[in-house]
Amino acid sequence: MPGSALQTQITIGDRLKTLKQQLFVNRYTECEIFTTALTAVRDWQILNVWGAAGIGKSSLLDAFRRIAETERVFYLYFDCRDIFGTQSIFVEKLASGLQDSAPLTDRSLTACFDALHHIALSQPLVLVLDTFDEIGELNRWLRESVLSHLPQRSLIVIASRYSLENRWRDYSGWRQLIHSLPLGSLDFASTRQYLGLYGVDDDNLIQQAWHYTEGHPLALSLASALVSREGQAAISIIPKRPDVLDTLASRWLSEISQASMRDIVEAAAVVRRFNQDLLSQMVGRTITTDEFENLLLTSFVRHSQGGWSLHELVRDALSRALKGRSPSTYNLLRARAVNYFATVAALPGELKQRNTALHEFFYLVGDGLVRAALYDESPTPGSTLYFESAIETDLDDLNGYMAEWRQTRDNLNGHRLQLYDRDNQDTIEQWIVSEPREPDFIDTRLIVRNLPGTMRLLRDQDRALRGLSIVFPITAETLPFLEQQPVTRHYFSQLNAAQRAEYIIHDTPINNWFVRLADVRNPTDKEARSILFRELVGLLIRPARFITSTPLPFYQELLMRFGFERADLEAHTDFGTDRPSPYFVLDLRGTRLSAYLQQLINHQFGANTQLPFDPDLAGAVARQISTPNDQPANAMDHPLLKPLTEREREVALAATEGLPNCSIAARLNVSEITVKKHMSRIYEKLGIRNRSELIKAFWRSTASH
């Protein structure tokens, strides 16, 4: 019959279902948890699928539905956006979902419960609540009047942007019934698989897509839509496509309901990392704890080293929009952030905190080349690089490294690298060469045995040697060695007796360093190169003088942009008469660090921007670093510490050196918990809020006595 023929034809819905199955990748663990939960005995009732907007919650729920159909499970789905916060609408939709499967005496909630219990006698029962964040005032009613009356065998799936465990933490018992299932971005392999479904097979483009989208499913979906319309090459311009970035930003910013929060989010988009104090300084008002915690609750904010950060794609979209809409506001926010980071870096504080601030300072104040060379965040998928000091057992590795250098880098042909400046969305091409004579100048055995700690090795998770750096301390003990070695010898041979005497240091702290080498095994390894550069920049947090020399134009350019000055000395020709190598010096001894940062700010923002430095406090950085385990005379009798017990004074003094709690605990042979308790009492007795205030108060008081 014609009617029967029509009924057997494939529908648009059938094709859509097939496409969804084909495009569903990676969430195999989540599906296995759902499948097992349908029949297994479990001590939880609610499966909470949660994650950022566009992370793939709806796609996962579609997969759950397909599993339920295969397993002959009764599956009830509700989109909370369709309920409009009204009890009667929810009950009506529940009754409508049940009427074809179970007898209803009426369409009341009680009749629905009877039907649900009847169904649960013969088959698994799943109730799905999607977009639960939109449930509004029904939250409590749904929990107490609906969920609590469902059959114990039923499985409740709640999809939300935020963890239900956190939202229901004040409701006794409910948290114990929740199995949390957070969704993250796709890994690199899944990203490759997903893009492959759209015909993207170019490794370079897949790497770019991974870099731009961070594996975020919605971002990948938008990128794939571009590919479908414009071909694979469209991936290269994702960061410059307003249609992609604006869609992402609008989806995420729908979580911000308060207009007063928009300026806070925009400020957070100007910087890579932020905290409450920084955002307060940037927006020009005190951000309350409630406001900051509301920001942290959004799905596009994540904890990162040194604070919190926005998802990179959100940051890209918001900063680009702000820069286009109001350049003056964007520049003001950026200038305030630069001042904040410079102040934290230049004043006494925890060394790790100051180091993080210095990197954020350079990210903001540096030009595109600096950002691209040091902060192009494009790690190789799955890799974890780390540093360690070279020891004798590393000599075989080092010999192999140098032998490979001689074989593969025996000329100056070099490689053309594409470095990406994410803030300006620019690709910067640089010609990178390696100095072929270096392996003949570096005696790895001599350095490892006689100058321990000066050679640092960069390894990956398989302990493969990816790069290395050599930084020599200049002291009375090392000076004779440096005066004999290639490259370093010519610097010291040109000094007069008075200048040479400045380098004859017998005791710590060491305040002169020669940065001899920073090298990556594979010249195209951008990740390793940027990590090496960043570690070397971390040295600048110490009040010291830094000297280096290189014939390579790329490195010379970076040195100049970091504020190194060409020394008034003759360039040496150890690398060849056709390759003269000048010396570069950056002197940050004493109070020069604050002046150096101010100079960089003036160059970027003009001479009218003055940092709020207390000269005495800025000078205390050198004293703080120069006196580890050796506080100023009579430090235990310091006036600031008089209200404290003897043990509290010991803890406070260790904190003023910039030591973290774990190091204080090790020094005093106590637990970290004990240190935290002491710190809380110290803050209370001294009337201060945090460690930074303690450090500043101590060194300001020290400078004035």
C-alpha positions as CSV (number, residue, x, y, z in Angstrom):
1,M,0.0,0.0,0.0
2,P,1.2,3.5,-0.6
3,G,0.8,4.4,3.0
4,S,3.0,1.5,4.1
5,A,5.7,2.4,1.6
6,L,5.7,5.9,2.9
7,Q,6.0,4.7,6.5
8,T,9.1,2.6,5.6
9,Q,11.0,5.5,4.1
10,I,14.0,7.0,6.0
11,T,13.0,10.3,7.7
12,I,14.9,13.4,8.4
13,G,14.8,12.5,12.1
14,D,16.4,9.1,11.3
15,R,19.2,10.8,9.4
16,L,19.6,13.4,12.2
17,K,19.9,10.5,14.7
18,T,22.6,8.8,12.6
19,L,24.6,12.0,12.3
20,K,24.5,12.6,16.1
21,Q,25.8,9.1,16.6
22,Q,28.6,9.6,14.1
23,L,29.6,13.0,15.7
24,F,29.6,11.6,19.3
25,V,33.2,11.0,20.4
26,N,35.2,10.4,23.5
27,R,32.5,10.1,26.2
28,Y,32.9,6.3,26.5
29,T,33.6,6.3,30.2
30,E,30.5,8.4,31.0
31,C,28.3,6.1,28.9
32,E,29.7,3.1,30.7
33,I,28.9,4.6,34.0
34,F,25.3,5.3,32.9
35,T,24.9,1.8,31.4
36,T,26.2,0.1,34.6
37,A,24.0,2.3,36.8
38,L,20.9,1.0,35.0
39,T,21.2,-2.5,36.6
40,A,24.0,-2.4,39.2
41,V,23.4,-2.0,42.9
42,R,24.7,1.5,43.8
43,D,24.7,3.8,46.8
44,W,23.7,6.9,44.8
45,Q,20.5,7.9,43.1
46,I,21.5,11.0,41.1
47,L,24.0,11.2,38.2
48,N,25.0,14.8,37.9
49,V,26.4,15.6,34.5
50,W,27.9,19.1,34.7
51,G,30.3,21.4,32.9
52,A,30.6,24.6,30.9
53,A,28.2,25.8,28.3
54,G,28.8,24.0,25.0
55,I,30.9,21.2,26.7
56,G,28.6,18.5,25.3
57,K,26.1,17.8,28.0
58,S,23.2,17.6,25.5
59,S,25.2,15.3,23.2
60,L,25.8,13.0,26.2
61,L,22.2,13.0,27.2
62,D,21.3,12.0,23.6
63,A,23.8,9.1,23.9
64,F,22.1,8.1,27.2
65,R,18.8,8.1,25.4
66,R,20.1,5.7,22.7
67,I,21.5,3.4,25.4
68,A,18.1,3.5,27.2
69,E,16.3,2.5,23.9
70,T,18.7,-0.4,23.4
71,E,18.4,-1.6,27.0
72,R,14.6,-1.2,27.0
73,V,14.7,1.4,29.8
74,F,11.8,3.7,30.5
75,Y,13.4,7.2,29.8
76,L,11.7,10.4,30.7
77,Y,13.3,13.7,29.6
78,F,12.6,17.2,30.7
79,D,14.2,20.5,29.6
80,C,13.9,22.8,32.6
81,R,13.7,25.8,30.3
82,D,10.3,24.6,29.2
83,I,8.9,24.4,32.7
84,F,9.1,28.1,33.3
85,G,9.5,27.6,37.1
86,T,5.9,26.5,37.4
87,Q,4.8,23.3,39.3
88,S,1.7,22.7,37.3
89,I,3.6,22.8,34.0
90,F,6.1,20.2,35.3
91,V,3.2,17.9,36.5
92,E,1.4,18.2,33.2
93,K,4.6,17.3,31.2
94,L,5.2,14.4,33.6
95,A,1.7,13.1,33.1
96,S,2.1,13.5,29.3
97,G,5.2,11.5,29.3
98,L,3.6,8.7,31.3
99,Q,0.1,8.4,29.7
100,D,1.2,6.1,26.8
101,S,3.1,3.7,29.1
102,A,1.1,3.4,32.4
103,P,-2.6,3.9,33.4
104,L,-3.3,7.3,35.0
105,T,-6.4,7.7,37.2
106,D,-6.0,11.4,36.7
107,R,-3.2,13.9,35.8
108,S,-2.2,14.7,39.4
109,L,1.3,14.3,40.9
110,T,0.1,11.5,43.1
111,A,-1.3,9.6,40.1
112,C,2.1,10.1,38.3
113,F,3.9,8.6,41.3
114,D,1.7,5.6,41.2
115,A,2.4,5.1,37.5
116,L,6.2,5.5,38.1
117,H,6.2,2.9,40.8
118,H,4.2,0.5,38.6
119,I,6.7,1.0,35.7
120,A,9.7,0.4,38.1
121,L,8.4,-3.0,39.0
122,S,9.2,-4.3,35.5
123,Q,12.0,-2.2,34.0
124,P,14.7,0.3,34.9
125,L,13.4,3.9,35.2
126,V,15.4,7.0,34.2
127,L,14.3,10.6,34.8
128,V,16.4,13.2,33.1
129,L,16.4,16.9,34.0
130,D,18.4,18.9,31.4
131,T,19.5,22.6,31.9
132,F,18.8,22.3,35.6
133,D,20.3,25.7,36.2
134,E,17.1,27.2,34.8
135,I,14.9,25.4,37.3
136,G,14.7,28.6,39.4
137,E,12.3,28.6,42.4
138,L,11.3,25.0,41.8
139,N,14.6,23.8,43.1
140,R,13.5,22.9,46.6
141,W,10.0,21.8,45.5
142,L,11.4,19.4,42.9
143,R,13.9,18.0,45.4
144,E,11.5,17.5,48.3
145,S,8.1,16.9,46.6
146,V,9.2,15.0,43.4
147,L,12.6,13.4,43.6
148,S,12.2,12.1,47.1
149,H,9.0,10.2,46.1
150,L,10.5,8.4,43.1
151,P,11.1,4.6,43.3
152,Q,14.4,3.7,44.9
153,R,15.4,1.8,41.7
154,S,15.1,4.8,39.5
155,L,18.1,6.7,38.2
156,I,17.9,10.5,38.1
157,V,20.1,12.3,35.6
158,I,20.6,16.0,36.2
159,A,22.5,18.1,33.7
160,S,23.8,21.4,34.9
161,R,26.6,23.9,34.5
162,Y,27.6,23.8,38.1
163,S,28.3,20.9,40.4
164,L,25.1,19.8,42.2
165,E,27.2,18.7,45.2
166,N,28.1,22.3,45.7
167,R,24.6,23.7,45.1
168,W,23.1,21.2,47.5
169,R,25.8,21.2,50.1
170,D,23.6,22.7,52.8
171,Y,20.9,20.0,52.3
172,S,21.5,17.2,54.7
173,G,21.7,13.8,53.1
174,W,21.2,14.8,49.4
175,R,24.9,15.2,48.7
176,Q,25.5,11.5,49.6
177,L,23.0,10.5,46.9
178,I,24.9,12.3,44.1
179,H,27.5,10.8,41.8
180,S,29.3,13.7,40.2
181,L,30.2,13.4,36.5
182,P,32.1,16.5,35.4
183,L,32.6,17.0,31.7
184,G,35.8,18.5,30.4
185,S,37.1,19.3,26.9
186,L,38.0,16.7,24.4
187,D,41.5,15.3,24.5
188,F,43.8,15.6,21.4
189,A,43.0,12.2,20.1
190,S,39.2,12.9,20.3
191,T,39.7,16.3,18.7
192,R,41.5,14.6,15.8
193,Q,38.7,12.0,15.5
194,Y,36.0,14.7,15.6
195,L,37.7,16.9,12.9
196,G,38.3,13.8,10.8
197,L,34.6,13.4,10.5
198,Y,34.6,16.7,8.6
199,G,37.5,15.7,6.4
200,V,40.2,17.6,8.3
201,D,43.3,15.4,8.0
202,D,46.1,18.0,7.9
203,D,48.2,17.5,11.1
204,N,49.2,21.2,11.3
205,L,45.6,22.3,11.0
206,I,44.5,19.8,13.7
207,Q,47.2,21.1,16.0
208,Q,46.0,24.7,15.3
209,A,42.4,23.7,16.1
210,W,43.5,22.0,19.3
211,H,45.4,25.1,20.2
212,Y,42.6,27.6,19.5
213,T,39.7,25.6,20.9
214,E,41.4,23.7,23.7
215,G,39.2,20.8,22.7
216,H,36.0,22.6,23.7
217,P,33.1,20.8,21.9
218,L,31.1,23.9,21.0
219,A,34.2,25.6,19.7
220,L,35.1,22.5,17.6
221,S,31.5,22.4,16.3
222,L,31.8,26.0,15.2
223,A,35.2,25.3,13.6
224,S,33.8,22.3,11.8
225,A,30.9,24.4,10.5
226,L,33.6,26.7,9.0
227,V,35.3,23.8,7.4
228,S,32.1,22.6,5.9
229,R,31.5,26.0,4.3
230,E,35.0,27.2,3.5
231,G,37.4,24.2,3.6
232,Q,40.1,23.0,5.9
233,A,42.2,26.2,5.7
234,A,39.4,28.1,7.6
235,I,40.8,26.6,10.8
236,S,43.8,28.9,10.6
237,I,41.6,32.0,11.1
238,I,39.4,30.8,13.9
239,P,40.7,33.5,16.4
240,K,39.9,36.2,13.8
241,R,36.4,35.1,13.1
242,P,33.8,37.2,15.1
243,D,31.0,34.7,14.2
244,V,32.9,32.0,16.2
245,L,34.1,34.1,19.1
246,D,30.8,36.1,19.5
247,T,28.8,32.9,19.6
248,L,31.0,31.4,22.2
249,A,31.0,34.5,24.3
250,S,27.3,35.0,24.2
251,R,26.7,31.4,25.3
252,W,29.0,31.8,28.3
253,L,28.0,35.3,29.2
254,S,24.4,34.2,29.5
255,E,25.4,33.0,32.9
256,I,26.0,36.6,34.1
257,S,22.6,38.0,35.0
258,Q,23.8,41.0,37.0
259,A,24.8,44.0,34.9
260,S,27.3,45.0,37.6
261,M,29.3,41.8,36.9
262,R,30.0,42.7,33.3
263,D,32.8,45.2,34.1
264,I,34.4,42.5,36.3
265,V,34.3,39.9,33.6
266,E,35.7,42.4,31.1
267,A,38.6,43.2,33.4
268,A,39.3,39.5,33.8
269,A,39.4,39.2,30.0
270,V,42.3,41.7,29.7
271,V,44.7,39.5,31.8
272,R,45.6,35.9,31.7
273,R,45.3,35.3,35.4
274,F,43.5,37.2,38.1
275,N,42.6,37.4,41.7
276,Q,40.2,39.5,43.8
277,D,42.8,42.2,44.6
278,L,43.9,42.6,40.9
279,L,40.3,42.9,39.6
280,S,39.5,45.5,42.3
281,Q,42.5,47.6,41.2
282,M,41.5,47.2,37.6
283,V,37.9,48.3,37.9
284,G,38.7,51.0,40.4
285,R,36.5,49.8,43.2
286,T,36.5,47.1,45.9
287,I,35.0,43.9,44.5
288,T,33.1,42.2,47.3
289,T,33.8,38.6,48.2
290,D,30.2,37.7,47.1
291,E,30.9,39.2,43.6
292,F,34.2,37.4,43.2
293,E,32.7,34.1,44.3
294,N,29.8,34.6,41.8
295,L,32.4,35.0,39.1
296,L,34.2,31.8,40.2
297,L,30.9,29.9,40.0
298,T,30.6,30.6,36.2
299,S,31.5,27.7,34.0
300,F,34.0,29.7,32.0
301,V,36.3,30.5,35.0
302,R,38.8,27.9,36.1
303,H,41.6,27.7,38.7
304,S,45.0,28.1,37.3
305,Q,48.5,28.5,38.6
306,G,48.8,31.9,40.4
307,G,45.0,32.6,40.6
308,W,42.1,32.1,38.2
309,S,41.6,32.5,34.5
310,L,38.9,32.7,31.9
311,H,38.5,30.1,29.2
312,E,40.9,31.3,26.5
313,L,38.2,31.5,23.9
314,V,36.0,33.6,26.2
315,R,39.0,35.9,26.9
316,D,39.7,36.2,23.2
317,A,36.2,37.2,22.4
318,L,35.7,39.6,25.3
319,S,39.0,41.4,25.0
320,R,38.7,41.7,21.3
321,A,35.1,43.1,21.6
322,L,36.2,45.5,24.4
323,K,39.2,46.7,22.4
324,G,37.1,47.4,19.4
325,R,34.2,49.1,21.4
326,S,36.2,51.2,23.8
327,P,40.0,51.2,23.3
328,S,40.5,53.8,26.1
329,T,38.7,51.5,28.6
330,Y,40.8,48.5,27.4
331,N,44.1,50.4,27.7
332,L,43.1,51.7,31.2
333,L,42.4,48.2,32.4
334,R,45.6,47.0,31.0
335,A,47.7,49.8,32.5
336,R,46.2,49.2,35.9
337,A,46.9,45.4,35.6
338,V,50.5,46.2,34.6
339,N,51.0,48.4,37.6
340,Y,49.5,45.8,39.9
341,F,51.9,43.0,38.6
342,A,54.9,45.3,38.7
343,T,54.2,46.2,42.3
344,V,53.8,42.6,43.4
345,A,57.0,41.7,41.5
346,A,59.1,44.5,42.8
347,L,58.2,44.5,46.5
348,P,59.0,41.9,49.2
349,G,56.8,38.8,49.1
350,E,56.7,35.1,48.4
351,L,59.2,34.3,45.6
352,K,56.7,32.2,43.7
353,Q,54.1,34.9,43.8
354,R,56.6,37.6,42.7
355,N,57.8,35.3,39.9
356,T,54.2,34.7,38.6
357,A,53.6,38.5,38.8
358,L,56.7,39.2,36.8
359,H,55.6,36.8,34.0
360,E,52.2,38.4,33.9
361,F,53.8,41.8,33.7
362,F,56.0,40.8,30.7
363,Y,53.0,39.2,29.0
364,L,51.1,42.5,29.2
365,V,53.9,45.0,28.7
366,G,55.9,43.0,26.1
367,D,55.3,43.3,22.4
368,G,54.0,40.6,20.1
369,L,57.4,38.9,19.7
370,V,57.9,38.6,23.5
371,R,54.4,37.1,24.0
372,A,54.7,34.7,21.1
373,A,58.2,33.5,22.0
374,L,57.6,33.0,25.7
375,Y,53.8,32.6,26.2
376,D,52.5,30.9,23.1
377,E,50.6,28.2,25.0
378,S,50.6,25.3,22.6
379,P,51.8,22.3,24.5
380,T,52.3,19.0,22.6
381,P,49.2,16.9,23.4
382,G,49.8,14.7,26.5
383,S,53.3,16.0,27.2
384,T,54.6,17.2,30.6
385,L,57.9,19.0,30.6
386,Y,60.0,19.5,33.7
387,F,63.4,20.7,34.7
388,E,66.1,19.0,36.7
389,S,69.7,19.8,37.5
390,A,72.3,17.8,35.6
391,I,74.2,15.2,37.5
392,E,76.9,12.6,36.5
393,T,74.3,10.0,35.6
394,D,73.1,12.4,32.9
395,L,76.4,12.6,31.1
396,D,75.6,9.8,28.6
397,D,72.4,11.7,27.7
398,L,74.3,14.9,27.4
399,N,77.0,13.3,25.2
400,G,74.3,12.0,22.9
401,Y,72.7,15.5,22.8
402,M,76.0,17.1,21.8
403,A,76.8,14.4,19.2
404,E,73.4,14.9,17.6
405,W,73.9,18.7,17.6
406,R,77.2,18.2,15.7
407,Q,75.5,15.9,13.2
408,T,72.2,17.8,12.5
409,R,73.1,21.4,13.2
410,D,76.4,21.7,11.4
411,N,75.5,24.8,9.5
412,L,73.5,28.0,9.7
413,N,70.6,27.1,7.4
414,G,68.2,27.3,10.3
415,H,64.4,26.9,10.4
416,R,61.5,29.2,9.9
417,L,59.2,29.2,12.9
418,Q,55.7,30.5,13.1
419,L,55.1,32.0,16.6
420,Y,51.6,32.9,17.6
421,D,50.7,36.1,19.6
422,R,47.2,35.2,20.9
423,D,46.4,38.7,22.2
424,N,46.9,40.4,18.8
425,Q,45.9,37.2,16.9
426,D,49.1,37.6,14.8
427,T,51.4,35.0,13.5
428,I,55.0,36.1,13.7
429,E,57.6,34.4,11.5
430,Q,61.1,34.1,12.8
431,W,64.2,32.5,11.4
432,I,65.8,30.3,14.0
433,V,69.4,29.0,13.7
434,S,71.7,27.1,16.1
435,E,75.3,27.9,16.6
436,P,77.2,24.9,15.2
437,R,80.4,25.4,17.3
438,E,78.7,25.3,20.7
439,P,79.2,21.6,21.3
440,D,83.0,22.2,21.0
441,F,82.8,24.9,23.7
442,I,80.6,23.2,26.3
443,D,82.5,20.7,28.4
444,T,79.5,18.9,30.0
445,R,81.6,16.6,32.2
446,L,83.6,19.5,33.7
447,I,80.5,21.6,34.3
448,V,78.5,18.8,35.9
449,R,81.3,17.7,38.2
450,N,82.7,21.1,39.2
451,L,79.7,23.5,38.9
452,P,76.7,21.5,40.1
453,G,73.3,23.2,39.5
454,T,74.5,25.4,36.7
455,M,73.2,23.1,34.0
456,R,69.5,22.5,33.9
457,L,67.9,19.8,31.8
458,L,64.4,20.0,30.3
459,R,62.9,16.6,30.0
460,D,59.5,15.2,29.0
461,Q,57.4,12.5,30.7
462,D,59.5,9.8,29.0
463,R,62.7,11.5,30.4
464,A,63.7,12.4,26.8
465,L,66.1,15.3,26.9
466,R,64.3,18.2,25.0
467,G,66.5,21.1,25.9
468,L,69.0,22.6,28.4
469,S,70.2,25.8,29.9
470,I,73.5,26.8,31.5
471,V,73.7,29.8,33.9
472,F,77.0,30.4,35.6
473,P,77.2,32.2,39.0
474,I,80.0,34.7,39.0
475,T,81.9,34.4,42.3
476,A,85.4,34.4,43.6
477,E,85.4,30.6,43.1
478,T,84.0,30.5,39.5
479,L,85.7,33.6,38.1
480,P,89.0,31.8,37.2
481,F,87.0,29.2,35.3
482,L,85.0,31.8,33.4
483,E,88.1,33.7,32.5
484,Q,89.4,30.6,30.7
485,Q,86.3,29.5,28.8
486,P,85.3,30.4,25.3
487,V,82.6,33.2,25.1
488,T,82.9,34.2,28.8
489,R,86.6,34.9,28.8
490,H,86.5,37.9,26.5
491,Y,84.1,39.7,28.8
492,F,86.3,39.6,31.9
493,S,89.5,40.2,29.9
494,Q,88.2,43.7,29.0
495,L,87.4,44.8,32.6
496,N,89.8,46.9,34.6
497,A,90.8,45.9,38.1
498,A,88.0,47.9,39.8
499,Q,85.4,46.4,37.5
500,R,86.7,42.9,38.0
501,A,86.7,43.3,41.8
502,E,82.9,43.7,41.7
503,Y,82.6,40.0,40.6
504,I,84.8,38.6,43.4
505,I,82.1,37.6,45.8
506,H,82.8,35.0,48.5
507,D,79.5,34.8,50.3
508,T,75.9,34.6,49.3
509,P,73.8,36.1,47.9
510,I,75.2,35.7,44.4
511,N,74.3,38.9,42.5
512,N,76.1,38.3,39.2
513,W,75.2,35.7,36.7
514,F,76.4,34.7,33.2
515,V,73.6,33.2,31.1
516,R,75.7,31.0,28.9
517,L,73.2,28.9,26.9
518,A,69.5,28.2,26.3
519,D,69.0,25.5,23.7
520,V,66.4,23.0,22.4
521,R,67.2,19.7,20.8
522,N,64.8,20.2,18.0
523,P,65.0,23.8,16.7
524,T,61.3,23.7,15.7
525,D,60.2,22.7,19.3
526,K,58.4,25.9,20.2
527,E,57.0,24.4,23.5
528,A,60.5,23.5,24.9
529,R,61.9,26.9,23.7
530,S,59.2,28.9,25.4
531,I,59.6,27.0,28.6
532,L,63.3,27.5,28.6
533,F,62.8,31.2,28.0
534,R,60.3,31.5,30.8
535,E,62.6,29.8,33.3
536,L,65.4,32.3,32.5
537,V,63.0,35.2,32.8
538,G,62.2,33.9,36.3
539,L,65.8,34.7,37.3
540,L,65.1,38.4,36.9
541,I,63.1,38.4,40.1
542,R,66.3,38.4,42.0
543,P,68.3,41.6,42.5
544,A,71.3,40.7,40.4
545,R,73.3,41.6,37.3
546,F,72.8,39.3,34.2
547,I,75.3,39.0,31.4
548,T,75.0,37.0,28.2
549,S,76.4,36.9,24.6
550,T,75.0,35.4,21.4
551,P,75.7,35.8,17.7
552,L,72.1,34.8,16.9
553,P,69.8,37.7,15.7
554,F,66.6,36.2,17.1
555,Y,68.1,36.0,20.6
556,Q,69.7,39.4,20.4
557,E,66.3,40.9,19.4
558,L,64.6,39.3,22.4
559,L,67.3,40.5,24.8
560,M,66.9,44.1,23.6
561,R,63.1,43.9,24.0
562,F,63.6,42.7,27.5
563,G,65.6,45.7,28.4
564,F,69.2,44.3,28.1
565,E,71.7,46.8,27.0
566,R,74.6,46.2,24.8
567,A,77.8,46.4,26.8
568,D,80.4,49.0,25.9
569,L,82.9,46.2,25.2
570,E,84.3,44.7,22.0
571,A,82.3,41.8,20.6
572,H,84.1,38.5,20.6
573,T,84.6,36.2,17.6
574,D,84.7,32.8,19.1
575,F,81.9,31.6,16.8
576,G,83.8,32.9,13.8
577,T,85.2,36.2,12.5
578,D,82.1,36.6,10.4
579,R,79.9,36.2,13.4
580,P,80.8,38.8,16.0
581,S,79.0,38.3,19.3
582,P,78.3,41.4,21.5
583,Y,77.8,41.2,25.2
584,F,74.4,42.2,26.8
585,V,73.9,43.3,30.4
586,L,70.8,43.8,32.5
587,D,71.6,45.2,36.0
588,L,68.9,44.7,38.5
589,R,71.0,44.9,41.7
590,G,69.7,46.8,44.8
591,T,66.6,48.8,44.0
592,R,67.1,48.7,40.2
593,L,64.3,46.2,39.6
594,S,61.6,48.8,40.4
595,A,63.3,51.3,38.2
596,Y,63.6,48.7,35.4
597,L,59.9,47.9,35.6
598,Q,59.0,51.6,35.6
599,Q,61.1,52.1,32.5
600,L,59.3,49.4,30.6
601,I,55.9,50.8,31.7
602,N,57.0,54.3,30.6
603,H,57.9,52.9,27.2
604,Q,54.5,51.2,26.8
605,F,52.2,53.7,28.5
606,G,54.1,57.0,28.6
607,A,56.0,58.7,31.4
608,N,52.9,59.8,33.3
609,T,52.2,56.4,34.7
610,Q,54.1,56.2,38.0
611,L,54.2,53.0,40.2
612,P,53.2,53.4,43.8
613,F,56.5,52.2,45.1
614,D,57.8,52.9,48.6
615,P,61.5,53.3,47.9
616,D,62.5,51.7,51.2
617,L,60.2,48.8,50.7
618,A,61.4,48.3,47.1
619,G,65.0,48.2,48.4
620,A,64.0,45.6,51.0
621,V,63.7,43.0,48.2
622,A,67.5,42.7,48.1
623,R,67.6,42.3,51.9
624,Q,64.8,39.8,51.9
625,I,66.5,37.5,49.3
626,S,70.0,38.1,50.8
627,T,69.1,36.9,54.2
628,P,67.5,33.4,53.9
629,N,67.9,31.7,57.3
630,D,69.7,34.8,58.5
631,Q,67.2,37.4,59.4
632,P,68.2,41.0,60.4
633,A,70.0,41.3,63.7
634,N,67.6,40.8,66.7
635,A,64.8,39.8,64.3
636,M,63.1,37.9,67.1
637,D,62.8,41.2,69.0
638,H,61.4,43.0,66.0
639,P,58.8,45.6,67.2
640,L,56.2,44.3,64.8
641,L,56.4,40.9,66.3
642,K,56.1,41.8,70.0
643,P,52.5,40.6,70.4
644,L,53.5,37.1,69.2
645,T,54.7,34.0,71.0
646,E,58.2,32.8,70.4
647,R,57.0,30.0,68.0
648,E,54.7,32.5,66.2
649,R,57.7,34.8,65.7
650,E,59.6,31.9,64.2
651,V,56.8,31.2,61.8
652,A,56.3,34.9,60.9
653,L,60.0,35.4,60.3
654,A,60.1,32.4,58.0
655,A,57.1,33.8,56.1
656,T,58.8,37.2,55.7
657,E,61.6,35.4,53.8
658,G,58.9,34.4,51.2
659,L,58.9,30.7,52.3
660,P,55.7,28.7,51.6
661,N,54.0,26.8,54.4
662,C,55.6,23.5,53.4
663,S,59.1,25.0,53.7
664,I,58.2,26.7,57.0
665,A,57.0,23.3,58.3
666,A,60.1,21.6,57.2
667,R,62.4,24.2,58.8
668,L,60.5,24.2,62.2
669,N,59.8,20.4,62.1
670,V,56.1,20.8,62.4
671,S,53.1,20.0,60.2
672,E,51.7,22.3,57.5
673,I,48.4,22.4,59.5
674,T,50.2,23.7,62.5
675,V,51.8,26.4,60.4
676,K,48.4,27.4,59.0
677,K,47.1,27.7,62.6
678,H,50.0,29.8,63.6
679,M,49.6,32.1,60.6
680,S,45.9,32.6,61.4
681,R,46.8,33.7,65.0
682,I,49.6,35.9,63.6
683,Y,47.2,37.7,61.3
684,E,44.6,38.2,64.1
685,K,47.2,39.5,66.7
686,L,48.8,41.9,64.2
687,G,45.6,43.1,62.7
688,I,46.5,42.1,59.1
689,R,44.6,40.1,56.5
690,N,47.2,38.0,54.7
691,R,50.8,37.0,54.1
692,S,51.5,39.8,51.7
693,E,50.5,42.4,54.3
694,L,52.7,40.7,56.9
695,I,55.7,40.7,54.6
696,K,55.3,44.3,53.6
697,A,54.7,45.4,57.2
698,F,57.8,43.6,58.4
699,W,60.2,44.9,55.7
700,R,58.7,48.5,55.8
701,S,59.3,48.5,59.6
702,T,62.8,47.0,59.1
703,A,63.7,49.7,56.6
704,S,62.6,52.5,59.0
705,H,64.7,51.2,62.0
